[in-house]
Amino acid sequence: MAEPNKAPWPTELRLKPGGNVLAVTYNNGESFELDAEYLRVESPSAEVQGHSPTQRQWVGGKKDVTIREIKPVGNYAARLVFSDGHATGIYSWSELLRLGRERETLWPAYLSKLAELGLKREA
């Protein structure tokens, strides 16, 4: 169990066979299976997020993207290398936790925005 005033810390970060799902388990008992497509389109990189909310880029055509490699960044994050060449997002442990906790809100919002912009998930 996590200490009361400490942020949850990952105890396992595992790429499932095929590179389609990243499984993350935290020391507070929370665990998430995060699809590669979801992680790619929510990348914390400036390329996707911009430098302010108004610069956010909505990326379509990533349904079949996979994670090819996980590179550690210090002891606080991981850089995910995707099959489409994207490798600039640094996913901190807290960012992965947020993405897991907020998936039920973020994913439908992403799908709605794609539809609004006339973009598709398929390449």
Residue pairs with C-beta under 8 A, 6 or more apart in sequence:
1 27
1 28
1 29
2 8
2 9
2 26
2 27
2 28
7 93
7 94
7 97
8 26
8 27
8 28
8 30
8 93
8 97
9 26
9 27
9 93
10 24
10 25
10 26
10 27
10 93
10 96
11 25
11 26
11 27
12 23
12 24
12 25
12 31
13 22
13 23
13 24
13 70
13 78
13 96
14 22
14 23
15 21
15 22
15 23
15 67
15 70
16 22
16 23
16 33
18 66
19 36
19 66
19 67
19 68
19 83
20 35
20 36
20 66
20 67
21 33
21 34
21 35
21 36
22 33
22 34
22 36
22 39
22 67
22 70
22 80
23 31
23 32
23 33
23 34
24 31
24 32
24 34
24 96
24 97
24 100
25 31
26 93
26 97
30 97
30 100
30 101
31 100
32 96
32 99
32 100
32 101
32 103
34 96
34 99
34 100
34 103
36 65
36 66
36 67
36 82
36 83
37 62
37 63
37 64
37 65
37 121
38 99
38 103
38 106
38 107
38 110
39 67
39 80
39 89
39 91
39 99
40 59
40 62
40 65
40 82
40 84
40 86
41 48
41 58
41 59
41 62
41 110
42 48
42 99
42 106
42 110
43 49
43 80
43 86
43 88
43 89
44 89
44 90
44 91
44 92
44 95
45 86
45 88
45 89
45 90
46 88
47 57
47 86
47 88
47 89
48 56
48 57
48 59
48 89
49 55
49 56
49 57
50 56
50 57
58 110
58 113
58 114
58 117
58 119
60 114
60 117
60 119
60 120
60 121
61 119
61 120
61 121
61 122
61 123
62 84
62 121
62 123
63 121
63 122
63 123
64 83
64 122
64 123
65 82
65 83
65 84
65 86
66 82
66 83
67 80
67 81
67 82
67 83
68 81
68 82
68 83
69 80
69 81
70 78
70 79
70 80
70 81
71 78
71 79
71 80
71 81
72 78
72 79
73 79
73 90
76 92
76 93
77 90
77 91
77 92
77 93
77 95
78 90
78 91
78 96
79 87
79 88
79 89
79 90
79 91
80 87
80 89
80 91
81 87
91 99
99 106
111 121
114 120
114 121
